[in-house]
Amino acid sequence: MGNEKIASTQVETFHQQMVELVKKYQFRDRNQILCCGISVSQCYLLEALHTHGPLTVNEVAQKMYLSISTITRIVDQLVKKDYVIREESAKDRRVRVLKLTGEGEAAFQASWKNVFQSEKIILENFPPEHREMLIQFLKMLNQAVDNWQFFCKRDS
């Protein structure tokens, strides 16, 4: 893969479609409030802690592709809501880790129930025989983006 010529029109069309998809799906207002009084950014942070367990601010920033200052602001909001707590790391007392509280887990479950429902509606637009193909395509696209990001970091 990768040796065949790609027409510039294909690259341009791919770019246009990717930009439109990202704008519709991801570039909506990250501070928009979803259900349970949680913003899009807060929802993603809760998901990171739910999925990976306790994390440092740096680890969350890496996983969310956001700056440390942005993550700190989001964490502060979630701490005020009692959804996240900061604790001393068992490995290094100088480091603080972020953990979900019981209330944070409940808020995560409620908000992601709505997210999954909206994604189910998207999948329903595809014939059943194409859904698995779509999922596999998205996995391949994610891997291609990871490879591209790795390549860009090496050359800089």
Secondary structure, 3 states (H helix, E strand, C coil): CCCCCCCHHHHHHHHHHHHHHHHHHCCCCCCCECHHHCEHHHHHHHHHHHHHCCECHHHHHHHHCCCHHHHHHHHHHHHHCCCEEEEECCCCCCCEEEEECHHHHHHHHHHHHHHHHHHHHHHCCCCHHHHHHHHHHHHHHHHHHHHHHHHHHHHC
